[in-house]
Amino acid sequence: MPVTLITELSDPLLRDYSHQTDVALKKARSAEHGIYIAESALVLERALRAGHTPRSVLALGGTAEEAAALVGDDVPIFSGDGELLAELTGYVLHRGVIAAMNRPALPDPGALLAGARRIVIVENVADPTNVGAIFRSAGAIGADAVLVTPSCTDPFYRRAIRVSMGTVLQVPWTRTGDWPSTRALLDAHGFHMAALALTPDAVSLRDFDGSRYERLALVLGAEGSGLTEAALAASDTVVQIPMKHGIDSLNVAAASAVAMWALG
């Protein structure tokens, strides 16, 4: 399929990019499970490698050929100058390529945990930047899967995918339910649940021997408020990262990297 040069913005195939919020894309009726935006050729390549299906690609002039080489002949590719594409999307395409992708169905949590040994549970983290950074650490350091609670921000939001460098599309993840059902799921698969929190009974991360447990779930809480009482009550052990200079905590994304490395 040849590259279509955009000269005006009325083409209905461009609707996926037209100042759409992440929430609107998630609820898009034109796709069974909604849409997400893959930003940059690297993220698009990782999305394709994960088996996700592109709807179309939007590319600055010089990147159209690169995009065509990735998606093949059956996917519409639109190209135009930077000002026109910024008018369409509401932001500058610094990375040259964005693609509208069909969201895949989320896997069943039990199926996700069946072959996992180290997982991360992200509770109520609101900032997509932090969620993306947690996924990047999970992909780099070696978590087998990620569970996100119902109130956690969506890992398929554009900023979360961008910050994760596409690892949101590589690390298996799904939504989980309330804590009683999540705890029952972890018990059924033999997981020890370690919560990262500042409590009087917390064990130093230096002293917690994660290697004792064949299956281990690391639980991370929201910025500021930390883990809920329900999460702490469901946990087997509470651990904390030892600090110096009177500092009591790290940003949740930084803490996730430290804890994942220590417990890996």
N, C-alpha and C positions, 0 to 999 in steps of 0.2 A: 504494500500500500504506500503510495507516494506521500511525502511530507506535504501537509497543507499549510500554506502561508496565510497567517491571520492578518486581515486588513480591517475587519470590524468584528464586534464581539457578540453578534446575535446568534451564532451557530448554537443550536441546542446541545451539541456534543461538548460544548465548553462549559455547560452548567455546573459540572463537578468542581470547577475551579473558581466560579464567580462569587468571590467574597463569602465562601461557605465556612461556617464555623465547624469545629470538630464535632460538636453535638449534632448539627444538622447533617453532616456527612454520615454519622453513625446511624441516624434515623432515615437515611435516604430510602425511599420506596423502590427505587429503580434497581436495587441490589438486595439479595435475599438477607444478608447479614449486615448491610451497610457498606460504607466506603471509608478508606483511609488514604492519606496522601504520603507517598514515598518521595522524599526530597533528596536529590543528588543521584548521580549514576551509581555510586557505591551502594546506596540503600536500595535502589531499584534492582540492582544485580542480586543483592541478598534476598529481596522479596521474591524474585523469580526463582532463585535457588531453593527457597522454602516452599515452592509450589503455588504461590499466590498468583492470581490472574489479573493482569492489567486491563483497564477499560480504555485508557488513552494515555498519551504522554504529551506534556507541554515542554518545549525546549527553546532556549535562546538559539539564535541562528547557527553558530558554530558547533553546537552540541547535538543538533538534530541527527547527524549521521551516527554519532556514538549511541544515541538512544535507539535508532533503527537497528543497529547491530545487536543490541541487547534483546529487543522485543520481537524482532522478525517482521514479517510482511502483513500480518493479520491485525495489527493493533494501530489505530489511528494516531498519527503524530502531528501535532500542531506546532508551528514555529512563528516567531515574530520578534520585533525589537523589544528591548527591555522595558521601555516606558509603557508600551501597549500591554505587555504581559503583566506588569505591575498594576496597571489600571484594572485588569481582569481579576487578578487574585487578591489585591490589597496589600501585597508585599513584594519586595524585590527578589528576583530569583538569583541570589548570589551564587548558587551552586549549579546554575545552568539548566538543570533538568528536574521536573517534578512529574509524578505519575499518579493518576487516580487508580486505585487498586480496589478490587472487591475484597471485603473482609472475609476471612475464612470463618467457619463455625468453630467456636471454642471447644476444646476437647473435654471429655468427662474427667473430673478430678481423679477418680479412682484409677482410670486408665493411665493418667499422667504419672501417678505415683508408683505404679506397679514395678517399673524398672529403675526407679530413682533411689539414690543413696544420700545425696545432699540436696536439700531444697531450701528456698527462701519464701517466707510468707510476709507480704507487705500489707500492713494494716493502716488504712485511712490516710495514706500519704497523698496530699492534695496537689502538690506542685509537680507538673509533668517533667520539669527539668530533673528533679530528684528521682522520679520513677525511672526516667531514661538512664540516669547515671547508675542506679542500682542494677538495672538490667545489663549495662555495659560491664560492671564488675562481675555480675553473675556469669556472663559469657566468657570473660577473660580469665577469671579465677577458677570457675568450674562448678557452678551449681547445675544440677541436672534439670531442675524445673523451678518455676515460680508460681505461687498462688497469690492472688490479690483479693482483698476483702471487698464486699459490696460497695463500701464508701470510698475506696481508693480510686484515684484518678485513672482514666483509661490509658493503658500502655500503647494503644494505637493512635493516641493524639499526636498530631504532627510534631510538636516540640519534643515529646517523649521519644519518638522514633529517631528524630534528628540527633538528640543528645546521646542516645544509645548507640549511634553509628550503625543502626539497623539491627543490633543484637536483639531487640524486641521481636524481630522476625525470625530469629534463630533459636533463642532459648525457649523451650516449650513452656507455656503458661496458660492459666485459666482462672476464672472467677471461682471463689469458694463461698460457702454460705455462712451462717452464724457460727459462733465458737463451739457450741455443743456438737453440731454436725461436723465441723472441721476437726475437732478433737477425736471424735469417733472414727473419722476417716484416717487420721494419722495413727490411731491405735490399731486399726485394722491392717495397716501396712507396716507396723512395727517401728514407728518413728519416735525418737526422743525429741521433745520440743524444748528448745533453748531460747528464751526471750532476752533481747538486749534492752536493758532498762536500768535506771538508777533507783534501786530500792535498798533498804537497810540490810536485807539478807542476800544481796547479789554477790555472786562469786566472781573474783577477778578472772578476766579472760586468760591471763597467764596460768591460772591454776585449774582451769576447766579443761579436762582431757577429752576432746571430742572424738579422738580415735577409739575410745571405749565403745562407741555406739556405731553399729553397722549402718543405721539410718538416722539421720539428724536433720531436724527442721529448725532453721534460724528465723526468729520472728522480729521484724522491724516495725517501729511505730511512727506515728505522725510527727511532723516537725512541731516543736514547742510542747505539745501536750503529751507526747510519748505514747506508749502502749495503754490501751484501756484496761480497766480492772478485769474485764472478762478475759482478755488475752493473757494477763498475768495469772489469773486463776486457772486457766487451761494449761499453763506451761509446767514442765517438769523441773526446769532449772532457770533461774534468772542470772544472767552474766552481765558484767560491765567492763568497759575498756578502762584500764588504769590511766589516770591523767596526771599531769604536772602543772605547776604554776597557778594552782587554784582554778583551773578550767575543769568544768564538770562534764562536758559532753561535746561531741562533734556533730556536724551536719549529718543527717541520716544517710546520705549517699556516701560520705567519707567513712562513716562508722560501718556501713555495710561492707566496704572493701576490706577494712581492717579485720572485721570479724570473720568474713568468708575466708580470707587468707589464713587466719589463725586456726580455723576449724576445718580447713580443707583436707 
